[in-house]
């Protein structure tokens, strides 16, 4: 039997392009080239080539983050080309990327979320009105960006006004959430019909960072990560169940990683990543390793899940 013909798709034109390229390079290095004939595509330059060669490809790994890759667009193209891929389909990818819609689905599934306001730039309340309803501090987020891009923490009405301007620079809709001071953890889920909750990872931004923002995520040494997270058994089980519930609420497939905050025994669900960071030291691979699955084996598993019939 010959090698599997695998499309490795990374790059694109989102604000997370560089993170995607870095992840793609590490995935390429970790894949077993005795098993896979790997063809690399950057959607910024290689979309036409991908379409032309679609009939020659057995499966794809989408290692993209943000718009054009994690939001259902690339998944839709691969569906049209008949190429199976790891992870969630069009609908779940699009909904998970939208913080406003995913929050509504979490609540319908019984998950606890931070109090929030969502609005379009043309109907934006004043900073004073927002502070009156949510208090201060608050976290301001573009509705459909990832990796904490455009996210700010505001402690005053003046900072809130600045944060809204920043967020509206990325999206016409913005989500403003109450700030939850607590322990940040993230819960990975692996599987299609049979789901496995991976060990939790605890995230501790350095003292210079007020929350796990873009720089804290990707600057070497900016954050400390502990796996398994330092929660007791009961809280750990509850947080893992929250990750499973979030995965199912959004209709995810293959894998996901849900970010949560824990305060005074309460678990607040923030958002779900349908294509988690995939360098060898990223959060999802760390959790998989703690569960006994090294990075190359994790990639093999994701490809296997991509090929499974639902």
C-alpha positions in Angstrom: 0.0 0.0 0.0 1.4 3.4 -1.0 1.7 6.5 1.2 -1.4 8.6 2.0 -1.4 11.8 0.0 -1.8 14.5 2.6 -2.5 18.2 2.1 -1.0 20.3 4.8 -2.7 23.7 4.7 -1.2 26.6 6.6 -0.8 30.3 6.3 -3.6 32.3 4.7 -4.2 36.0 5.1 -5.8 36.3 8.6 -4.2 38.3 11.4 -2.9 34.9 12.7 -1.0 34.0 9.6 2.5 33.9 11.2 1.2 31.6 14.0 -0.4 29.3 11.4 2.9 29.1 9.4 4.9 28.3 12.5 2.4 25.6 13.5 2.4 24.2 9.9 6.2 24.0 9.9 6.2 22.0 13.2 3.4 19.7 12.0 5.3 19.0 8.8 8.5 18.2 10.8 6.5 15.8 13.1 4.6 13.9 10.4 6.0 10.5 9.5 7.1 10.8 5.9 7.2 7.0 5.6 3.4 7.1 6.0 2.5 10.4 4.2 3.2 12.0 0.9 2.9 15.6 2.2 1.9 18.5 -0.1 2.0 21.9 1.5 -0.4 24.7 0.5 -0.6 28.3 1.7 -4.1 29.6 0.8 -2.6 33.1 0.3 -0.8 31.8 -2.9 -1.8 28.2 -3.5 -5.6 28.0 -3.6 -5.8 27.4 -7.3 -3.2 24.7 -7.0 -5.1 23.0 -4.2 -8.3 23.0 -6.3 -6.4 21.6 -9.3 -4.8 18.8 -7.3 -7.9 18.1 -5.1 -8.6 14.7 -6.8 -5.1 13.5 -5.9 -5.4 14.2 -2.2 -6.6 11.6 0.3 -6.9 13.8 3.4 -6.1 17.3 4.6 -4.7 18.9 7.8 -6.0 22.4 8.2 -3.4 24.2 10.4 -5.0 27.6 10.2 -6.3 30.1 12.7 -8.7 33.0 12.4 -10.7 34.0 9.4 -10.4 32.0 6.2 -9.2 28.9 8.0 -10.9 28.4 11.4 -14.2 29.9 10.5 -15.6 27.3 8.1 -14.4 28.9 4.8 -11.6 26.4 4.2 -13.8 23.5 5.4 -16.4 24.5 2.9 -13.9 24.5 0.1 -12.6 21.0 1.1 -16.2 19.7 1.3 -16.7 20.9 -2.3 -13.5 19.2 -3.4 -14.5 16.0 -1.5 -11.3 16.0 0.7 -11.8 14.8 4.3 -10.1 17.0 6.9 -9.5 16.9 10.6 -11.7 18.8 13.0 -15.1 20.5 12.8 -17.2 21.1 9.7 -18.5 24.4 8.3 -21.3 25.1 10.7 -19.4 24.3 14.0 -16.3 26.1 12.8 -18.3 29.3 11.9 -20.3 29.2 15.2 -17.3 28.6 17.4 -15.5 31.5 15.7 -18.4 33.8 16.6 -18.1 34.6 20.3 -21.6 36.0 20.5 -23.3 32.9 19.0 -21.2 30.4 20.8 -22.0 32.1 24.1 -25.7 31.7 23.4 -25.3 28.0 22.7 -23.3 27.5 25.9 -26.0 29.0 27.9 -28.7 26.9 26.2 -26.6 23.8 27.2 -26.5 24.9 30.9 -23.0 26.2 30.9 -22.1 29.3 32.9 -20.6 32.3 31.0 -19.5 35.8 32.1 -22.2 38.4 31.9 -21.8 40.3 28.6 -23.2 42.8 26.1 -22.9 42.3 22.3 -23.6 45.0 19.8 -22.9 46.4 16.3 -20.8 49.5 16.0 -23.9 51.5 14.9 -25.8 50.6 18.0 -22.9 50.8 20.5 -23.8 52.0 24.0 -21.6 54.6 25.7 -18.8 53.5 27.9 -20.8 54.8 30.9 -23.8 52.7 29.9 -21.7 49.6 29.6 -20.0 50.2 32.9 -23.4 50.8 34.5 -24.7 47.4 33.3 -21.5 45.2 33.7 -19.4 47.2 36.1 -15.7 47.6 35.7 -13.2 46.2 34.8 -14.5 44.6 31.6 -12.9 42.6 28.7 -13.6 43.9 25.1 -13.4 41.5 22.3 -14.1 41.6 18.5 -16.9 39.0 17.9 -15.0 37.0 15.4 -11.3 37.1 16.0 -9.0 34.5 17.6 -5.8 34.4 19.6 -7.0 37.4 21.7 -6.3 39.7 18.8 -8.0 43.1 19.4 -8.9 42.1 23.0 -8.3 44.6 25.7 -9.0 44.9 29.4 -10.6 48.2 30.6 -10.6 49.5 34.2 -12.0 52.9 33.5 -14.6 54.5 31.0 -11.7 56.0 29.2 -9.9 52.7 28.7 -13.3 51.2 27.7 -13.7 53.8 24.9 -10.2 53.0 23.7 -10.9 49.3 23.8 -14.1 49.6 21.8 -12.2 51.6 19.1 -9.6 48.8 19.0 -12.1 46.0 18.8 -14.1 47.8 16.1 -10.9 48.0 14.1 -11.2 44.2 13.6 -15.0 43.6 13.6 -18.3 45.5 13.2 -19.7 43.5 16.2 -18.1 43.6 19.6 -18.6 41.6 22.8 -17.9 43.2 26.2 -17.7 40.8 29.2 -17.4 41.3 32.9 -13.8 40.5 34.0 -13.6 37.3 36.0 -10.5 37.2 38.2 -9.7 33.5 38.6 -7.7 30.6 37.5 -7.5 30.2 33.7 -7.7 26.6 32.4 -8.2 25.0 29.0 -9.8 21.7 28.3 -9.1 19.6 25.3 -11.5 17.1 23.7 -10.5 14.4 21.3 -12.7 12.1 19.2 -15.8 12.0 16.9 -18.6 9.9 18.4 -16.6 8.7 21.3 -15.1 11.7 23.1 -12.1 11.8 25.4 -11.6 14.7 27.8 -7.9 15.4 28.0 -6.1 16.6 31.1 -6.6 20.3 31.9 -3.9 22.8 31.3 -3.6 25.7 33.7 -2.4 29.0 32.2 -0.5 31.6 34.3 0.4 34.8 32.5 3.6 36.6 33.7 3.1 39.5 36.1 3.5 41.9 33.2 0.2 40.7 31.7 -3.2 41.3 33.1 -4.7 38.4 31.1 -3.8 35.8 28.5 -3.5 38.2 25.5 -1.9 37.7 22.1 1.6 38.5 23.4 1.2 36.3 26.5 0.1 33.4 24.3 3.0 33.6 21.8 5.9 35.4 23.4 8.4 32.8 24.7 8.4 32.9 28.5 5.5 35.2 28.8 3.2 32.6 30.4 3.6 29.5 32.5 1.6 26.4 31.7 0.9 23.6 34.1 -0.5 20.2 33.0 -2.4 18.7 34.7 -3.9 21.9 36.2 -3.8 22.4 39.9 -7.5 21.8 40.6 -8.9 19.3 43.0 -10.4 16.1 41.5 -14.0 17.3 41.7 -13.3 20.7 40.0 -11.2 19.0 37.4 -14.0 16.6 36.5 -16.5 19.4 36.3 -14.2 21.5 34.1 -13.6 18.6 31.8 -17.3 18.0 31.6 -17.7 21.7 30.6 -15.3 21.2 27.8 -17.2 18.1 26.6 -20.5 20.0 26.8 -19.1 23.0 24.9 -17.7 20.7 22.2 -21.1 19.1 21.8 -23.1 22.3 22.1 -21.3 23.7 19.1 -21.4 20.5 17.1 -17.6 20.1 17.0 -15.9 17.1 15.5 -12.5 15.5 15.9 -11.0 17.8 18.5 -11.5 21.1 20.3 -10.1 23.1 23.1 -12.3 25.2 25.4 -11.0 28.0 27.5 -12.5 28.5 31.0 -12.0 30.6 34.2 -12.5 29.1 37.6 -13.4 31.4 40.5 -14.7 30.3 44.0 -15.6 26.9 42.7 -17.6 28.3 39.7 -16.6 27.5 36.2 -17.1 30.2 33.5 -16.8 29.1 29.8 -15.1 31.6 27.6 -14.7 30.2 24.1 -13.9 27.1 22.1 -11.1 26.7 19.6 -11.9 24.3 16.8 -8.3 24.4 15.4 -6.1 24.7 18.5 -2.5 25.8 18.2 -0.5 22.9 16.9 3.1 23.4 17.6 4.6 20.6 19.8 4.5 22.9 22.8 1.0 24.3 22.2 -1.7 23.7 24.8 -3.6 20.9 23.1 -0.5 18.9 22.3 0.6 19.4 25.9 -2.6 17.9 27.1 -2.5 15.1 24.7 1.1 14.3 25.8 -0.1 14.2 29.4 -2.7 11.6 28.3 0.0 9.5 26.7 -0.2 10.7 23.1 3.0 12.3 21.8 2.8 14.9 19.0 3.4 12.6 16.0 0.9 10.1 17.4 -1.6 12.9 17.9 -1.3 14.0 14.3 -1.8 10.4 13.2 -4.9 10.3 15.4 -6.4 13.5 13.9 -5.9 12.1 10.4 -7.6 8.8 11.4 -10.5 10.8 12.9 -10.7 12.8 9.6 -11.2 9.6 7.7 -13.8 8.1 10.0 -17.4 7.9 8.8 -19.9 9.8 11.0 
